[in-house]
Amino acid sequence: MRHGRWAFSVAVSESETTLFLKLLGELDRASAGRVEEALGRLAQPSAPRRVVLDLRDLTFLDMAGLRTILRANERGRAEGFEVSVVRPRGSASRVFTLTRVGQELSMIEESEAA
């Protein structure tokens, strides 16, 4: 059962070289702006040169959410930072399989995220 906007959160942490975004819940049109907002950190002069989007705790991913991930990847290519995506589980993972978008992204396993 979908619960709407409140069913999503972004946990942000950062090391000297990497911005980590751990996404929890439903990444959809209503919540995609929160990911974009978190990625705003990359516009600062001392921004990390790597972004890890941890999708393991997503319970739902729609096309708007997927577009947000793809835009982050395109921005990384344009601005010279690396974007890595920790593969989601369950139904969110199926979106990557069905669309073959996972082939365009740097998909990593949990152990590679650090």
N, C-alpha and C positions, 0 to 999 in steps of 0.2 A: 504494500500500500504506500502510495506517495503522500508525503506530508507537506510538501511545499517548501517555501523559502527557508524556513528555520531549520530544515533538515540538512544543512550544508555548513561546513566550516573549513577554514584554511589555517593551518598551523604553520607559521613562518619562523624559520631559524636560519642562521647565517654563520658561516665560517669565513676565514680571510678570503677564500677563493670561490666559495659556493653558496648560492642562495637555495635553501631547501623549502619547498612548498608541499606540505602533506595535506591532501584533499580528503575530506571525510563527508560521506553522504551522497547527495544527488547533485551532480554537476550538469546544470541545464541552463536554459535561457535566463532564468531568474537569478541564478547564482554566478554566472560567468563573469559578471562585472567585479566580483570580489577577487577572482583570480587575477584579472587585469589590474586591479588596484594593488595587489601584492607584488605584481611584476613591475610596478612603477618604481620600485627600489633600483631597478637597473638603469634608470635615467640619471642617477646621481654619479658624480665624478669618481667616487671610490667604490663603485659597484663591483660585485664579484663577476668573474668571467665565465661562470658555469651556473646553470640552473638545473635542479633536480625536481621534477614533478612526480611526487609519490602518489600513485593512484590506487594503491592496494586496498584502501578503505572506502573507495567509491562503491555505492550501492546502485547507482544509476548514472548513465551518461547518454545524453542525447546529442543531436547534430550540432546544436549551439555550443555545447560543452566541448565537443570534438574540434569545432572551428577555433575555439579559444586556445586549445593546445596547439593546433596547427599554426595559428598566428604567432604564438610564442616562439615556435620553431623557426618560422620565417623571419621573425625579428632577430633571433639569434644569428641566423645566417647573414642578415644584412648588417648587423651591428658588431659581429665578431665575438659572440659568446656562445658557448656550447649549451645545448638543451638535451637533457637525458630524461627519459620517462620510465619510471618503475611500473612494470606491467600490472594492470588491474586484474582483479579476480572476477569470477562469475559473469553475470550478464554484462557488466561494463567491459569486460575483456572481449566479449563477442562482437562489440561494435568495432574494435580494432581488427578482428578477424574478418568480419563481413565486408568492411570497407577497404581492407588491405592498407589502411593508413599506417599501421605498424611498420610497414616496409619503408616508409618515408622518414620515420622517426628513429632516434637512437634509443631503442628499447633495452632496458637493463634489468637485471634481476636484483632482488633486495640486497644481496651481499655486495653489489657493485655501487650502491648508492652513496656510501661513505667515501 
